[in-house]
Amino acid sequence: MSTLPATRTFADVNVGDELTAFDLPITRTLIVSTAIATRDYQVVHHDPSIAAERGSKDIIMNILTSNAFVGRFVTDWTGPNSFIRSVKVRLGAPNYPGDTMVITGSVTAKDDANKVVTVAVKGSNSMGDHMNATVEVVLP
């Protein structure tokens, strides 16, 4: 039987805290299945020949998947009793099959009045930064 991660409380967190990095292998199956799961049927997410015709070296991960991994990364750190209040994602280099995205993060601010922690999240691959995100999360 698995257990849920421990709940991180607002008092446990300090500006400058680093989240444990997460390595995400970018596979063709991951890209296609998450595009389908998010109902993004754009051909650049599942057809390599059309993606190449449109100037890409292969199929690419969609923004909804990148956004979901940002949320997962933060909530894996906070535990089940947190609430994501805001996510802002800016995309950069594409995620192609065969690469690995390394997701890192750090606490950049705390709002004592609302028990909100701001986390800067970065996802990088062999081409550079795939995404930069800012997440505001409410902690108990």
C-alpha positions in Angstrom: 0.0 0.0 0.0 1.5 3.4 -1.0 1.3 6.4 1.2 0.8 10.0 0.3 3.7 12.4 0.7 4.0 14.4 3.9 2.1 17.7 3.9 4.4 20.7 3.7 3.2 23.6 5.8 3.7 27.3 5.2 5.9 27.4 8.3 8.2 24.7 6.8 9.1 26.8 3.8 11.7 29.5 3.4 12.6 31.8 0.5 15.5 30.2 -1.2 14.5 26.6 -0.5 15.3 24.4 -3.5 13.0 21.7 -4.7 14.4 18.3 -5.5 15.1 18.1 -9.3 12.9 15.7 -11.3 14.3 14.1 -14.5 11.5 13.4 -17.1 12.5 11.2 -20.0 10.8 12.6 -23.1 9.5 9.6 -25.1 7.4 9.4 -28.2 4.7 7.7 -26.2 4.7 10.4 -23.5 4.3 13.2 -26.2 1.5 11.4 -28.1 -0.5 10.1 -25.1 -0.5 13.4 -23.2 -1.5 15.3 -26.4 -4.4 12.9 -26.8 -5.2 13.1 -23.1 -5.5 16.9 -23.3 -7.5 16.7 -26.6 -4.8 18.4 -28.5 -4.9 16.7 -31.9 -2.5 19.0 -33.7 -0.5 16.8 -36.0 2.9 18.2 -34.8 2.3 16.2 -31.6 1.9 12.8 -33.2 3.0 12.8 -36.9 6.8 13.1 -37.4 6.6 13.6 -41.2 4.1 16.5 -40.9 6.1 18.0 -38.0 9.2 18.0 -40.2 7.3 19.6 -43.1 6.4 22.4 -40.7 10.1 22.9 -39.7 10.4 20.7 -36.6 13.0 17.9 -36.3 10.3 15.6 -34.8 7.0 15.7 -32.9 6.9 18.1 -30.0 5.4 18.1 -26.5 2.3 20.4 -26.1 2.0 23.2 -23.7 -0.7 21.5 -21.7 1.6 18.7 -20.9 4.4 21.1 -19.8 1.9 22.9 -17.6 0.7 19.6 -16.1 4.3 18.6 -15.2 4.8 22.0 -13.6 1.8 21.4 -11.3 2.9 17.8 -10.6 6.4 19.0 -9.7 5.1 21.5 -7.2 2.4 19.4 -5.6 4.8 16.4 -5.3 6.9 18.8 -3.1 4.0 20.4 -1.2 2.0 17.3 -0.5 -1.8 16.7 -0.8 -3.1 19.5 1.3 -1.9 22.4 -0.9 -3.8 24.4 -3.5 -2.3 25.8 -6.6 -3.6 29.4 -7.0 -1.8 30.5 -10.1 0.5 29.0 -12.8 2.2 31.1 -15.5 4.3 29.2 -18.0 6.5 30.5 -20.7 7.8 28.1 -23.3 11.2 28.0 -25.0 13.1 25.1 -26.6 10.8 22.3 -27.7 10.8 18.9 -26.0 11.6 16.2 -28.6 11.5 12.4 -28.1 14.8 10.9 -26.9 15.7 13.9 -24.7 15.3 14.4 -21.0 13.7 17.4 -19.3 15.2 18.2 -15.9 12.7 20.2 -13.8 14.1 22.3 -11.0 12.5 24.9 -8.7 13.1 27.2 -5.8 10.9 29.3 -3.5 11.1 32.9 -4.5 8.6 34.6 -2.2 6.2 34.1 0.8 3.0 36.0 1.4 2.3 35.6 5.2 -1.2 37.1 5.1 -2.5 34.5 2.6 -0.1 31.6 3.3 1.0 31.7 -0.4 4.4 30.5 -1.5 5.8 31.5 -4.9 7.9 28.9 -6.7 10.0 29.5 -9.8 10.1 26.3 -11.9 12.4 25.6 -14.8 12.4 22.7 -17.2 15.5 22.3 -19.3 16.6 19.8 -22.0 19.7 19.4 -24.2 18.6 22.5 -26.3 18.2 24.8 -23.3 15.2 26.0 -21.3 12.0 24.3 -22.4 9.9 26.3 -19.9 10.0 28.8 -17.1 7.1 29.0 -14.8 5.9 30.8 -11.7 3.6 28.9 -9.4 1.7 30.4 -6.5 0.6 27.7 -4.0 -1.4 28.0 -0.8 -0.1 25.9 2.0 -1.8 24.9 5.3 
